Amino acid sequence: MKARVHVMLKDGVLDPQGEAVRHALGAMGFDKVEGVRQGKVIDLELAEGATEADITDMCEKLLANTVIERFEIEMV
């Protein structure tokens, strides 16, 4: 079984990496980009019997900083 976890900064949290990417894109002539939010994707290969609750527990304890980040779980 496979799961994909998308981790992004919560709305309202400053994203300096995203801002750097936006600035670089503007410098390259991509002037229609008004904002960039950067995150991470974590692919998990899981043993049979793993549940979405198990993955949520992993996210809350290690994979995401839930104070400033949100996560979404996608079963793939």
Legacy VTK file of the C-alpha trace (Angstrom):
# vtk DataFile Version 3.0
C-alpha trace
ASCII
DATASET POLYDATA
POINTS 76 float
0.000 0.000 0.000
1.255 3.488 -0.809
0.369 6.896 0.563
1.448 10.359 -0.446
1.554 13.137 2.151
1.478 16.773 1.017
2.862 19.190 3.632
2.402 22.959 3.201
2.800 25.982 5.412
-0.500 27.162 6.860
-2.080 30.302 5.427
-0.656 33.377 7.099
2.753 31.789 7.795
5.537 33.559 5.912
7.171 31.433 3.209
10.645 32.852 2.464
11.499 29.997 0.079
8.298 30.565 -1.862
9.023 34.290 -2.020
12.562 33.593 -3.304
11.130 31.364 -6.043
8.555 34.033 -6.971
11.302 36.659 -7.165
13.541 34.407 -9.303
10.673 33.629 -11.676
10.000 37.359 -12.043
13.674 37.951 -12.815
13.437 35.288 -15.531
10.552 37.126 -17.182
7.652 35.196 -15.664
5.983 38.373 -14.441
2.470 36.937 -14.121
3.350 34.920 -10.988
1.865 36.764 -8.015
2.653 34.282 -5.259
4.408 30.991 -4.570
3.989 28.619 -1.628
6.555 25.860 -1.371
5.946 22.568 0.387
7.056 18.977 0.402
5.703 15.642 -0.763
6.453 12.453 1.169
5.750 9.064 -0.419
5.254 6.216 2.029
5.300 2.510 1.206
3.266 0.826 3.919
2.687 -2.737 5.057
-0.766 -4.233 4.706
-3.001 -3.229 7.561
-1.682 0.328 7.871
-4.538 2.799 8.202
-5.034 6.467 7.446
-5.096 6.981 11.221
-1.565 5.516 11.371
-0.419 7.962 8.690
-2.079 10.875 10.483
-0.221 9.882 13.644
3.083 9.833 11.689
2.364 13.294 10.320
1.471 14.756 13.691
4.529 13.260 15.404
7.248 13.645 12.747
6.405 14.468 9.162
4.764 17.879 9.687
5.198 20.673 12.192
1.500 21.095 12.929
2.050 24.474 14.578
2.908 26.058 11.217
2.150 23.350 8.633
-0.912 21.524 7.373
-0.899 18.141 5.681
-3.092 16.154 3.336
-2.963 12.391 2.901
-3.562 10.811 -0.489
-3.770 7.032 -0.895
-2.067 6.068 -4.162
LINES 1 77
76 0 1 2 3 4 5 6 7 8 9 10 11 12 13 14 15 16 17 18 19 20 21 22 23 24 25 26 27 28 29 30 31 32 33 34 35 36 37 38 39 40 41 42 43 44 45 46 47 48 49 50 51 52 53 54 55 56 57 58 59 60 61 62 63 64 65 66 67 68 69 70 71 72 73 74 75
